Amino acid sequence: MNLSVLLSGNGQAQGGGQSMVFLIVVYGLIIGAFWFFAIRPQKKKQKEQDAMISAVEVGDSILTTSGFYGVVIDISDDIVIVEFGSNKNCRIPMKKEAIVEVEKAK
């Protein structure tokens, strides 16, 4: 083949361009599927977790990431003081991020 055929886009060079476009489309679909099935649900769950933590009030019963149940007795910026057990002497400060579940006080 001569150089003018390759530069004009005719011949074998055109088939290579089509396969490159197809490859880009396939990679785009793979990335889109990964975002839809992995990243999007994780961000949605994180937003729900943040909303739950911001709604914690004094007197709410909580479950921590370590599996302990307790009652919130004080809240500051990012720390909550939780009372564990029935003897009312076990009060532990912990980060709000350690809260997994919240049951509102009645």
C-alpha positions in Angstrom: 0.0 0.0 0.0 1.2 3.4 -0.6 1.2 6.3 1.8 -1.7 8.2 0.2 -4.2 5.3 0.8 -3.2 5.2 4.5 -3.5 8.9 5.0 -6.9 9.1 3.2 -8.4 6.7 5.7 -9.2 4.0 3.2 -8.0 0.4 3.5 -6.8 -1.3 6.7 -6.3 1.8 8.8 -10.1 2.3 8.9 -10.7 -1.1 10.5 -8.2 -0.3 13.2 -10.1 2.9 14.1 -13.4 1.0 14.4 -11.9 -1.5 16.7 -10.5 1.3 18.9 -13.9 2.9 19.2 -15.4 -0.5 20.0 -12.8 -1.0 22.7 -13.5 2.4 24.2 -17.2 1.7 24.3 -16.6 -1.6 26.0 -14.4 -0.1 28.6 -17.0 2.6 29.2 -19.7 0.0 29.7 -17.5 -1.9 32.2 -16.7 1.3 34.2 -20.4 2.3 34.1 -21.5 -1.1 35.4 -18.8 -1.0 38.1 -20.0 2.4 39.2 -23.7 1.3 39.2 -23.2 -1.9 41.1 -20.3 -1.0 43.5 -19.8 2.7 44.1 -23.3 4.0 43.9 -24.8 1.6 46.6 -21.8 2.3 48.9 -22.3 6.0 48.7 -26.1 5.6 49.3 -25.4 3.5 52.4 -22.8 6.1 53.6 -25.4 8.9 53.3 -27.9 6.8 55.3 -25.3 6.1 58.0 -24.4 9.8 58.2 -28.1 10.8 58.5 -28.6 8.2 61.3 -25.6 9.4 63.2 -26.6 13.1 62.9 -30.1 12.2 64.3 -28.7 10.6 67.5 -30.0 12.3 70.7 -29.5 11.9 74.4 -31.5 8.9 75.7 -31.3 6.9 72.5 -30.3 3.2 72.7 -27.5 2.4 70.3 -25.5 -0.6 69.0 -21.8 -0.1 68.5 -19.6 -1.7 65.9 -18.1 -3.9 68.6 -21.6 -5.3 69.5 -22.3 -3.5 72.7 -25.7 -2.0 73.5 -25.8 1.2 75.4 -27.7 4.5 76.0 -26.4 7.9 74.9 -26.0 10.2 77.9 -24.0 13.1 76.3 -23.2 14.3 72.8 -20.4 16.6 71.6 -19.1 17.3 68.1 -17.9 13.9 67.1 -17.9 12.1 70.5 -20.8 10.5 72.3 -20.7 9.3 75.9 -22.5 6.0 76.2 -23.6 4.2 79.3 -23.3 0.4 79.2 -24.8 -2.2 81.5 -27.4 -2.0 84.2 -25.2 -0.7 87.0 -25.0 2.8 85.5 -21.3 3.1 86.3 -19.8 2.2 83.0 -19.7 5.3 80.8 -17.4 5.3 77.8 -16.7 8.1 75.4 -16.6 6.9 71.8 -16.7 8.3 68.3 -20.0 8.7 66.5 -18.8 6.6 63.6 -18.8 3.6 65.9 -22.6 3.6 66.0 -24.3 1.0 63.9 -27.9 1.1 64.9 -30.1 3.7 66.8 -33.3 3.0 68.6 -35.1 6.2 69.5 -36.1 6.8 73.1 -39.8 6.6 73.7 
